Structure formats: C-alpha cells, structure tokens
Amino acid sequence: MSDQQDRPGFFAVADVPPLDVDGVRTVEVGTALWAVAFVALLPFYGVLQESGRLWWLWTCTTGLGLGLIGIETCRRRRHRRLEQEAAPPPPRGGGRRRAG
C-alpha cells in the first residue's frame, strides 16, 4: 500500500484509461438528446406559449445547434490527433556538424 492510501481521507484511485478520448460519441449522444427533447416538446407548443415557457423549445434548438458544431470540432480534433500519431517522428540532431 502506498503512503497516500494509509492516511485517512484519501481514496484509492485506479489507473483506468478514459473510454472516449476524443469526445465525439459523447457529443453525439448529447446532441441526439437535445433533438429528442425538441421533438417531445413540439406537440406542446401551444401550452408552452400560454405558460410563458416557449423558451424551452429555443433551448433545445440551441443545444442541438451547438451540439452539431461540437461534433464537427471533436471530429477535427480526432483527425488531427490521428494524423500526428501517423506522422514520422522528426529527425534528431537538428543540423550539420562543424568540421573542427
């Protein structure tokens, strides 16, 4: 046991890698939930308007729009990361040696 685990008030933390490194799936699920919420609220348009809660629909629309932007952002970030991993490592040494 490590010293940190022996002290009260500390918890053991397992070394577990993250499941979704680039976040694409997470943002896709969140965007889909905003779309489902919008469709679910659409039949209640009149009730929402009468009660002054029409902003709920606009909130869903905003969440959907920002989610679509977020999906594209996460996909570009993933693409850049995959390109960097596939690129050959830079040459070592950095230049010519002087004759001397």
VENJOFEN-V572509 format. One record per residue. N is the residue number from 1. RES is the residue in one letter. PSI is psi in whole degrees, 0 to 359 (* if undefined). Layout:
N | RES | PSI
N | RES | PSI
This chain:
1 | M | 144
2 | S | 167
3 | D | 325
4 | Q | 323
5 | Q | 337
6 | D | 337
7 | R | 141
8 | P | 147
9 | G | 355
10 | F | 146
11 | F | 149
12 | A | 133
13 | V | 123
14 | A | 146
15 | D | 87
16 | V | 127
17 | P | 152
18 | P | 150
19 | L | 320
20 | D | 93
21 | V | 319
22 | D | 347
23 | G | 3
24 | V | 310
25 | R | 320
26 | T | 315
27 | V | 324
28 | E | 317
29 | V | 316
30 | G | 319
31 | T | 319
32 | A | 322
33 | L | 322
34 | W | 321
35 | A | 318
36 | V | 318
37 | A | 320
38 | F | 312
39 | V | 323
40 | A | 328
41 | L | 342
42 | L | 319
43 | P | 342
44 | F | 24
45 | Y | 312
46 | G | 316
47 | V | 318
48 | L | 321
49 | Q | 318
50 | E | 325
51 | S | 1
52 | G | 23
53 | R | 26
54 | L | 339
55 | W | 341
56 | W | 318
57 | L | 319
58 | W | 328
59 | T | 317
60 | C | 319
61 | T | 317
62 | T | 317
63 | G | 321
64 | L | 314
65 | G | 314
66 | L | 328
67 | G | 319
68 | L | 320
69 | I | 319
70 | G | 322
71 | I | 312
72 | E | 319
73 | T | 315
74 | C | 323
75 | R | 320
76 | R | 319
77 | R | 319
78 | R | 318
79 | H | 316
80 | R | 317
81 | R | 318
82 | L | 324
83 | E | 319
84 | Q | 323
85 | E | 329
86 | A | 342
87 | A | 146
88 | P | 151
89 | P | 150
90 | P | 151
91 | P | 146
92 | R | 155
93 | G | 313
94 | G | 358
95 | G | 186
96 | R | 156
97 | R | 146
98 | R | 142
99 | A | 129
100 | G | *
